[in-house]
Amino acid sequence: MQPSTDHLVHWLLSSLELETTLFHAGQYCGTWRAAPSGFMRAGFHLVLKGNCWLHLPESRDSIPLEQGDAVFFLRETLHYLNPSKSPDDPSRCRIREGQMTPIDESIPDAVALVCGFFNFKSGLSEMLLSSFPDYLVIRSDNEELVGARAIFDLILAEAKTSGDAPSPLIVRLTDLLFFYAIRQLASTQKISAGLWAVVQSPEFARLLEAMIREPEKSWPVEAMADFSHMSRATFFKRFSRIAGQSPNLFLAMVRMKIAAQLLRQGRSITQTAEKVGYQSESAFSKAFKKIIGQQPGAYQRASLDMKSGLSEAAHGRVM
């Protein structure tokens, strides 16, 4: 990965606002089925011990999972896990079966899992992940993700010592594992369209860097085309194909990513609007709401409240 590409990948990752909820951590024995039941959200499964199968009824796929493998669902996908290669009756695929107990490595043929849900807290997060598939299967023997083994081992250690009350550190470690996997996949695999594809594009990565440096610049399509040494028509066609959207919408997304970061840092709405090229606060608020999903003021209050809560919690632990 080139240094400039590495910088852009890290810049995009900083836009992902992830809220992880741990559903359960433990092990199954005998006949069991781990299913989302009434829940249909983005989520994850980590196989800490043993082997099992991931079944996807809608695509009729069955995928073997081994110890050390992880599955991240980036959007709602009907699925379940069980110990059998043969899929169950589709009418039962949402029904959980079997009792999860604390991890005990002395029990043979048991399967230990950590399962939970993701919530991507801003519209920009969903846009950043839109070019990825519905789910990612991370294999323990993937040489590109060898560094993730240390994170996985920490999750296993926490799960084994948690007992009936799962350690809150499992959630934080899962976040790290997810970000690590996304970074490696975005850096090493060709993505056909979207923001990540622009990062990988020799034609347009420098343009993205320029937009980040000077978001207050007007950046009409003609200026983008000149910067990329193309005619307006050629630029618009090529950029739209790679980005999966028009240059103007892409520019708005870049600006709102920067704006969200500035608001989290405590900048005023007026200062933020000017920094990302808006002379009108109302026009900025409209664009921010369209892309992020919240008004700038509400977004900033929620972000600062969360930061304050985390600071108070850390202070309480120290005291």
C-alpha positions in Angstrom: 0.0 0.0 0.0 1.5 3.4 -1.0 1.9 6.0 1.7 -0.7 8.3 0.1 -3.2 5.5 -0.3 -2.5 4.5 3.3 -3.3 8.0 4.4 -6.6 8.1 2.5 -7.7 4.7 3.8 -7.1 5.9 7.4 -8.9 9.1 6.6 -12.0 7.2 5.4 -11.8 4.8 8.4 -12.0 7.7 10.8 -15.5 8.4 9.3 -17.0 5.1 10.4 -19.0 5.7 13.5 -19.6 2.2 14.9 -21.7 1.2 17.8 -21.3 -2.5 18.8 -23.6 -4.5 21.0 -22.5 -7.9 22.4 -25.3 -10.4 22.2 -23.7 -13.4 23.8 -20.3 -15.1 24.4 -20.0 -18.8 25.3 -20.1 -22.2 23.8 -22.6 -24.7 22.4 -22.6 -28.5 22.6 -24.6 -31.1 20.7 -27.4 -29.9 18.5 -27.8 -26.1 18.4 -28.7 -23.2 16.1 -27.4 -19.6 16.6 -30.0 -17.5 14.7 -30.8 -13.7 14.7 -34.4 -14.6 15.6 -36.5 -11.5 15.3 -33.5 -9.3 14.9 -32.2 -8.5 11.4 -29.3 -6.1 11.8 -25.7 -5.9 10.8 -23.7 -8.1 13.1 -20.8 -10.4 13.7 -19.9 -14.0 14.7 -16.4 -14.9 16.0 -15.5 -18.6 16.2 -13.3 -18.9 19.3 -13.2 -22.7 19.4 -14.3 -25.6 17.2 -16.0 -25.8 13.8 -19.4 -24.9 12.5 -21.4 -23.9 9.4 -22.8 -20.5 8.3 -26.0 -21.0 6.4 -27.5 -18.2 4.2 -31.0 -19.4 3.2 -31.7 -16.7 0.6 -28.7 -17.5 -1.5 -28.7 -21.2 -0.4 -25.0 -21.0 0.5 -23.4 -23.0 3.3 -19.9 -21.8 4.4 -17.6 -23.8 6.8 -16.2 -21.8 9.7 -13.2 -22.9 11.8 -11.6 -21.7 15.0 -10.2 -18.2 14.5 -12.6 -17.3 11.7 -14.9 -14.3 11.9 -18.0 -13.2 9.9 -19.0 -9.5 9.7 -22.4 -8.6 8.3 -22.4 -5.1 7.0 -26.1 -5.0 6.4 -29.2 -7.0 7.2 -28.8 -10.6 5.9 -30.8 -13.7 6.9 -28.5 -16.3 8.3 -27.8 -18.8 11.1 -25.0 -21.0 12.4 -25.1 -24.6 13.4 -22.8 -27.7 13.6 -24.2 -29.4 10.5 -23.2 -29.0 6.8 -26.8 -29.7 5.8 -29.1 -26.6 6.0 -32.2 -26.8 8.2 -35.8 -26.4 7.2 -36.1 -22.7 6.1 -39.1 -22.3 8.3 -36.9 -22.9 11.4 -33.9 -20.8 10.4 -34.9 -17.9 12.6 -35.4 -20.1 15.7 -32.5 -20.4 18.2 -31.9 -23.8 19.6 -29.6 -25.1 22.3 -28.2 -23.5 25.4 -25.1 -21.4 25.5 -22.8 -22.1 28.5 -19.5 -20.5 29.7 -16.5 -21.6 27.7 -14.9 -24.7 29.0 -12.0 -26.0 26.9 -12.1 -29.4 28.5 -15.4 -30.3 26.8 -14.7 -32.0 23.4 -16.5 -31.0 20.2 -17.9 -27.8 21.8 -18.2 -24.6 19.6 -17.4 -21.3 21.3 -18.8 -18.1 19.8 -18.9 -14.4 20.3 -21.9 -12.9 18.6 -23.3 -9.3 18.5 -24.8 -6.5 16.5 -23.5 -3.4 14.7 -25.1 0.0 14.4 -23.5 2.4 11.9 -24.5 5.7 13.5 -24.4 8.1 10.5 -25.5 7.9 6.9 -21.9 8.6 5.9 -20.8 5.3 7.5 -23.3 3.4 5.4 -22.2 5.2 2.2 -18.5 4.3 3.0 -19.4 0.6 3.3 -21.9 0.5 0.4 -19.2 -0.8 -2.1 -18.4 -3.8 0.2 -20.5 -7.1 0.0 -23.2 -7.9 2.5 -20.9 -9.8 4.6 -17.1 -10.5 5.0 -15.7 -13.9 6.1 -12.3 -13.4 7.7 -10.2 -16.5 7.7 -7.7 -17.3 10.5 -5.1 -18.4 7.9 -5.4 -15.2 5.8 -1.8 -13.9 5.5 -3.0 -10.4 4.8 -4.7 -10.3 8.2 -2.0 -12.0 10.3 -1.9 -9.0 12.6 -5.5 -9.6 13.5 -4.5 -12.8 15.3 -3.4 -10.9 18.4 -6.7 -9.1 18.6 -8.6 -12.4 18.3 -6.5 -14.0 21.0 -7.3 -11.2 23.3 -11.0 -11.7 22.6 -10.7 -15.4 23.4 -8.9 -14.6 26.7 -11.6 -12.2 27.7 -14.4 -14.6 26.8 -12.9 -17.4 28.8 -12.6 -15.3 32.0 -16.0 -13.5 31.6 -18.3 -16.1 33.1 -22.0 -15.2 32.9 -21.3 -11.5 32.5 -19.3 -10.9 29.2 -16.4 -8.5 29.5 -17.1 -5.1 28.0 -13.6 -5.3 26.5 -14.9 -7.8 24.1 -16.9 -5.1 22.4 -13.9 -2.8 22.0 -11.7 -5.6 20.8 -14.3 -6.6 18.2 -14.4 -3.0 17.0 -10.6 -3.1 16.5 -10.9 -6.4 14.7 -13.6 -5.0 12.4 -11.6 -1.9 11.6 -8.4 -3.9 11.0 -10.2 -6.2 8.6 -11.9 -3.3 6.7 -8.5 -1.5 6.3 -6.7 -4.6 5.0 -9.5 -5.5 2.6 -9.8 -1.9 1.3 -6.0 -1.8 0.8 -5.5 -5.2 -0.8 -8.6 -6.0 -2.8 -9.9 -4.2 -5.9 -13.3 -2.6 -5.2 -15.3 -1.9 -8.3 -17.0 1.4 -7.3 -17.5 3.8 -4.4 -15.3 5.9 -2.2 -12.8 3.2 -1.7 -12.5 2.7 -5.4 -11.5 6.4 -5.7 -8.8 5.8 -3.1 -7.4 2.9 -5.2 -7.6 4.8 -8.5 -4.3 6.2 -9.9 -6.4 8.7 -11.9 -8.4 10.2 -9.0 -6.6 9.5 -5.7 -4.6 12.8 -6.0 -7.9 14.7 -6.6 -9.3 13.3 -3.4 -6.2 14.4 -1.5 -6.6 17.9 -3.0 -10.3 18.0 -1.9 -9.3 17.0 1.6 -6.6 19.7 1.7 -8.9 22.5 0.4 -12.6 21.6 1.1 -13.4 25.3 1.1 -12.5 25.6 -2.6 -15.5 25.8 -5.0 -14.4 22.7 -7.0 -16.7 22.9 -10.0 -16.6 19.9 -12.3 -14.4 21.9 -14.7 -11.8 22.4 -12.0 -11.9 18.7 -11.1 -11.4 17.8 -14.7 -8.5 20.2 -15.2 -6.8 18.9 -12.0 -7.1 15.4 -13.5 -5.9 16.5 -16.9 -9.1 15.4 -18.7 -11.8 17.1 -20.7 -15.0 17.7 -18.7 -16.9 15.0 -20.5 -14.2 12.4 -20.1 -13.7 13.2 -16.5 -17.4 13.1 -15.6 -17.8 9.7 -17.3 -14.7 8.1 -15.8 -15.2 9.6 -12.3 -18.9 8.7 -12.1 -18.1 5.1 -13.1 -15.4 4.6 -10.5 -17.0 6.6 -7.7 -20.5 5.2 -8.4 -21.9 8.7 -8.2 -21.5 12.2 -9.7 -18.5 14.4 -8.9 -20.7 16.9 -7.1 -22.3 14.3 -4.8 -18.8 12.9 -4.1 -17.5 16.3 -3.2 -20.5 16.9 -0.8 -19.7 13.6 0.9 -16.0 14.5 1.4 -17.0 17.9 2.7 -19.6 16.4 5.2 -17.0 13.9 6.4 -14.7 16.8 7.2 -17.5 18.8 8.7 -18.5 15.9 11.0 -14.9 15.7 12.3 -14.8 19.5 12.9 -18.1 19.4 14.8 -16.9 16.5 17.0 -13.9 18.7 17.8 -16.2 21.5 19.0 -16.1 23.9 16.1 -19.2 26.1 15.7 -21.6 25.4 12.9 -20.8 28.7 11.2 -17.0 28.0 11.3 -17.5 24.5 10.1 -19.8 25.6 7.2 -17.2 28.1 6.0 -14.3 25.6 6.3 -16.1 23.2 3.9 -17.1 25.8 1.4 -20.6 27.0 2.4 -21.3 30.7 2.9 -24.9 29.9 4.0 -25.4 28.1 7.2 -28.8 26.9 6.1 -27.5 25.4 2.9 -24.8 23.7 4.9 -27.3 22.3 7.4 -29.5 21.0 4.6 -26.5 19.2 2.9 -25.3 17.8 6.3 -28.7 16.5 7.2 -29.1 14.8 3.7 -25.8 13.0 4.0 -25.2 12.4 7.7 -28.9 12.0 8.6 -28.9 14.6 11.4 -28.9 18.4 11.8 -25.4 19.7 12.6 -26.4 20.9 16.0 -28.0 17.6 17.0 -25.0 15.7 15.7 -22.5 17.8 17.6 -24.5 17.6 20.9 -24.7 13.8 20.6 -21.0 13.5 19.8 -19.9 15.8 22.7 -22.3 14.1 25.1 -20.8 10.7 24.2 -17.2 12.1 24.6 -18.2 13.5 28.0 -19.7 10.2 29.1 -16.6 8.3 28.2 -14.4 10.8 30.0 -16.6 10.5 33.2 -16.5 6.7 33.0 -12.7 6.7 32.7 -12.4 9.1 35.6 -14.7 6.9 37.7 -12.5 3.9 37.0 -9.4 5.8 38.0 -11.0 7.1 41.2 
